[in-house]
Amino acid sequence: MDINDLRSIVTVVSLLTFLGIVWWAYGVKSNKQRFEEAANLPFSDPDEERGELGLAARNEQRKTS
């Protein structure tokens, strides 16, 4: 086995790893909702989420006292 055989093996393993990641990201339907939520995180409003959790009112009370 020379260096070219090793390079070929590493190339094939890298391609299979890449295809596995692509399949995991796009092929598994259960991940779709989770990935969509993660993609929209930069656009979410933290104050709105705190309001849903009841945290905004507590923070406003702390600011006034």
MDAnalysis code that builds the backbone (N, CA, C; Angstrom):
import MDAnalysis as mda
import numpy as np

u = mda.Universe.empty(195, n_residues=65, atom_resindex=np.repeat(np.arange(65), 3), trajectory=True)
u.add_TopologyAttr("name", ["N", "CA", "C"] * 65)
u.add_TopologyAttr("resid", np.arange(1, 66))
u.add_TopologyAttr("resname", ["MET", "ASP", "ILE", "ASN", "ASP", "LEU", "ARG", "SER", "ILE", "VAL", "THR", "VAL", "VAL", "SER", "LEU", "LEU", "THR", "PHE", "LEU", "GLY", "ILE", "VAL", "TRP", "TRP", "ALA", "TYR", "GLY", "VAL", "LYS", "SER", "ASN", "LYS", "GLN", "ARG", "PHE", "GLU", "GLU", "ALA", "ALA", "ASN", "LEU", "PRO", "PHE", "SER", "ASP", "PRO", "ASP", "GLU", "GLU", "ARG", "GLY", "GLU", "LEU", "GLY", "LEU", "ALA", "ALA", "ARG", "ASN", "GLU", "GLN", "ARG", "LYS", "THR", "SER"])
u.atoms.positions = np.array([
    [0.858, -1.173, 0.000],
    [0.000, 0.000, 0.000],
    [0.905, 1.237, 0.000],
    [0.702, 2.069, -0.990],
    [1.491, 3.293, -1.048],
    [0.601, 4.493, -0.690],
    [1.169, 5.671, -0.773],
    [0.474, 6.888, -0.354],
    [-0.757, 7.167, -1.208],
    [-0.739, 6.781, -2.482],
    [-1.882, 7.024, -3.358],
    [-3.084, 6.175, -2.971],
    [-2.858, 4.959, -2.499],
    [-3.952, 4.125, -2.006],
    [-4.585, 4.759, -0.776],
    [-3.745, 5.263, 0.119],
    [-4.242, 5.916, 1.318],
    [-5.048, 7.167, 0.968],
    [-4.574, 7.935, 0.011],
    [-5.302, 9.130, -0.420],
    [-6.659, 8.764, -1.016],
    [-6.689, 7.693, -1.786],
    [-7.953, 7.245, -2.382],
    [-8.938, 6.820, -1.300],
    [-8.467, 6.108, -0.315],
    [-9.333, 5.654, 0.777],
    [-9.877, 6.857, 1.553],
    [-9.035, 7.816, 1.851],
    [-9.467, 9.006, 2.576],
    [-10.490, 9.791, 1.755],
    [-10.299, 9.860, 0.449],
    [-11.242, 10.559, -0.417],
    [-12.604, 9.871, -0.407],
    [-12.628, 8.567, -0.500],
    [-13.887, 7.818, -0.506],
    [-14.590, 7.952, 0.846],
    [-13.840, 7.849, 1.926],
    [-14.437, 7.992, 3.265],
    [-14.994, 9.405, 3.450],
    [-14.284, 10.410, 2.961],
    [-14.763, 11.790, 3.069],
    [-16.039, 11.990, 2.267],
    [-16.111, 11.421, 1.079],
    [-17.312, 11.538, 0.261],
    [-18.494, 10.856, 0.943],
    [-18.285, 9.680, 1.491],
    [-19.359, 8.974, 2.187],
    [-19.822, 9.745, 3.422],
    [-18.888, 10.357, 4.129],
    [-19.250, 11.174, 5.290],
    [-20.078, 12.373, 4.860],
    [-19.668, 13.033, 3.798],
    [-20.417, 14.178, 3.288],
    [-21.824, 13.761, 2.866],
    [-21.944, 12.672, 2.135],
    [-23.268, 12.205, 1.713],
    [-24.130, 11.808, 2.910],
    [-23.514, 11.254, 3.937],
    [-24.264, 10.917, 5.146],
    [-24.795, 12.155, 5.852],
    [-24.003, 13.212, 5.908],
    [-24.451, 14.455, 6.531],
    [-25.575, 15.082, 5.717],
    [-25.449, 15.066, 4.395],
    [-26.510, 15.609, 3.532],
    [-27.794, 14.815, 3.717],
    [-27.695, 13.494, 3.760],
    [-28.880, 12.665, 3.975],
    [-29.509, 12.966, 5.339],
    [-28.684, 13.110, 6.371],
    [-29.193, 13.391, 7.712],
    [-29.901, 14.737, 7.753],
    [-29.353, 15.729, 7.072],
    [-29.923, 17.070, 7.122],
    [-31.191, 17.188, 6.282],
    [-31.212, 16.570, 5.135],
    [-32.334, 16.749, 4.211],
    [-33.229, 15.529, 4.089],
    [-32.749, 14.374, 4.415],
    [-33.512, 13.158, 4.184],
    [-34.373, 12.719, 5.343],
    [-33.982, 13.029, 6.557],
    [-34.722, 12.584, 7.732],
    [-35.814, 13.604, 8.015],
    [-37.064, 13.192, 7.871],
    [-38.194, 14.116, 8.005],
    [-38.366, 14.631, 9.433],
    [-37.961, 13.863, 10.427],
    [-38.147, 14.294, 11.812],
    [-37.264, 15.482, 12.162],
    [-36.192, 15.714, 11.417],
    [-35.303, 16.840, 11.689],
    [-35.791, 18.141, 11.073],
    [-36.744, 18.086, 10.151],
    [-37.155, 19.267, 9.404],
    [-37.667, 20.362, 10.330],
    [-38.563, 20.044, 11.239],
    [-39.128, 21.042, 12.151],
    [-38.039, 21.652, 13.040],
    [-37.150, 20.829, 13.535],
    [-36.083, 21.313, 14.408],
    [-35.147, 22.254, 13.664],
    [-34.799, 21.910, 12.419],
    [-33.917, 22.762, 11.627],
    [-34.597, 24.070, 11.249],
    [-35.910, 24.034, 10.961],
    [-36.624, 25.269, 10.632],
    [-36.667, 26.205, 11.841],
    [-36.892, 25.659, 13.023],
    [-36.885, 26.486, 14.235],
    [-35.499, 27.086, 14.466],
    [-34.463, 26.311, 14.271],
    [-33.100, 26.819, 14.458],
    [-32.767, 27.895, 13.424],
    [-33.277, 27.739, 12.213],
    [-33.003, 28.726, 11.165],
    [-33.684, 30.059, 11.459],
    [-34.805, 30.031, 12.173],
    [-35.543, 31.259, 12.461],
    [-35.149, 31.906, 13.787],
    [-34.239, 31.319, 14.521],
    [-33.822, 31.892, 15.809],
    [-33.292, 33.319, 15.704],
    [-32.497, 33.673, 14.698],
    [-32.002, 35.059, 14.641],
    [-33.118, 36.091, 14.447],
    [-34.270, 35.655, 13.952],
    [-35.365, 36.572, 13.680],
    [-36.386, 36.626, 14.811],
    [-36.214, 35.821, 15.840],
    [-37.185, 35.797, 16.928],
    [-36.982, 36.997, 17.847],
    [-38.057, 37.409, 18.472],
    [-38.036, 38.555, 19.370],
    [-37.924, 38.045, 20.806],
    [-36.824, 38.310, 21.497],
    [-36.652, 37.769, 22.852],
    [-37.693, 38.310, 23.832],
    [-38.127, 39.570, 23.667],
    [-39.136, 40.102, 24.576],
    [-40.471, 39.396, 24.402],
    [-40.793, 39.038, 23.179],
    [-42.031, 38.319, 22.921],
    [-42.005, 36.949, 23.581],
    [-40.866, 36.280, 23.485],
    [-40.748, 34.973, 24.113],
    [-40.812, 35.092, 25.629],
    [-40.227, 36.133, 26.190],
    [-40.294, 36.321, 27.635],
    [-41.727, 36.584, 28.067],
    [-42.472, 37.304, 27.244],
    [-43.866, 37.560, 27.558],
    [-44.673, 36.275, 27.608],
    [-44.362, 35.369, 26.705],
    [-45.052, 34.087, 26.707],
    [-44.719, 33.290, 27.959],
    [-43.534, 33.466, 28.480],
    [-43.125, 32.729, 29.672],
    [-43.468, 33.468, 30.960],
    [-43.966, 34.688, 30.855],
    [-44.288, 35.469, 32.035],
    [-43.077, 36.133, 32.654],
    [-41.987, 36.225, 31.926],
    [-40.765, 36.797, 32.475],
    [-40.680, 38.298, 32.243],
    [-41.361, 38.803, 31.249],
    [-41.267, 40.229, 30.929],
    [-41.825, 41.075, 32.064],
    [-42.912, 40.655, 32.660],
    [-43.524, 41.424, 33.743],
    [-42.581, 41.495, 34.944],
    [-41.931, 40.394, 35.257],
    [-40.995, 40.386, 36.383],
    [-39.811, 41.286, 36.117],
    [-39.315, 41.292, 34.896],
    [-38.175, 42.164, 34.584],
    [-38.569, 43.630, 34.628],
    [-39.770, 43.971, 34.221],
    [-40.235, 45.346, 34.288],
    [-40.371, 45.785, 35.748],
    [-40.825, 44.891, 36.602],
    [-40.954, 45.228, 38.026],
    [-39.576, 45.487, 38.635],
    [-38.598, 44.724, 38.262],
    [-37.251, 44.913, 38.788],
    [-36.652, 46.230, 38.348],
    [-36.945, 46.639, 37.107],
    [-36.414, 47.890, 36.589],
    [-36.990, 49.085, 37.316],
    [-38.263, 49.029, 37.700],
    [-38.911, 50.163, 38.350],
    [-38.573, 50.249, 39.822],
    [-38.165, 49.161, 40.453],
    [-37.868, 49.230, 41.879],
    [-36.441, 49.556, 42.175],
])
